[in-house]
Amino acid sequence: MKRFFDAELETLRTHLLQMGDRAIDQTRRAIRALAEGDLALADKVIAADDEIDKFEVQIDEEAIRYMTLRGPVASELRLVIVGMKASHDLERVGDEATSIARRARKLAIEPKVELYADIPRMANIALEMLRDALDCFVNEDEQKALAVIRRDPEVDNINRLVYRRLTSYMLEKPETIAWALELMFVSKSIERIADHATNIAEEMIYLVRGKDVRHSEELKQAVQQTPPAEK
């Protein structure tokens, strides 16, 4: 059964979801700028970073005002705290998108070399995780949150694969070292985005259960028992 939100909590939730949409869009645009060598698009991503920062400040202000003036009950307090933590993770996603865009600018002036398909594939998985984690904030779906956490090792494995392939490439063609290192940093940024999605999913479990299960054996067991999310 969905929680009843009063107007102020509904506003906070709406702003968080808008922030999430913006962070996802910025990341997608940054990856496209990288793949297409689009300098103008990379510049747009970099210029828009402040929008996500402003969302974080706004959500923090709304949360603090609510806690100060409304004397929330435990379930409402959890919602406000989770909203603040999730907004911080989304702000970091925005930072990673900006980092990818900056590296896309550098790579656009390098000799054109095949962009490993693993990087866009990894980005798609990380952003699917982020979208699903935010959906849990609407529906309080613990099983979906567990499915998000279950996918994090998939991104970690692709990141390691990218590192191995790029390392081999640098050994074979030393002239590509600068290019390959930039792609390694991009890969790491995507891996971090998946980590932020996992953080948000863990907070959603706290929202539903009223119990912090991060780093617990209970969470590890629950993740192992959760089937893959249907696509």
Protein Blocks (a to p, Z undefined) as FASTA:
>chain_A
ZZdddfklmmmmmmmmmmmmmmmmmmmmmmmmmmnopaklmmmmmmmmmmmmmmmmmmmm
mmmmmmmmnopafklmmmmmmmmmmmmmmmmmmmmmmmmmmmmmmmmmpccddddfklmm
mmmmmmmmmmmmmmmmmnopaklmmmmmmmmmmmmmmmmmmmmmmmmmmmmmmmlmmmmm
mmmmmmmmmmmmmmmmmmmmmmmmmmmnopafehiaklmmmmmmpccddZZ
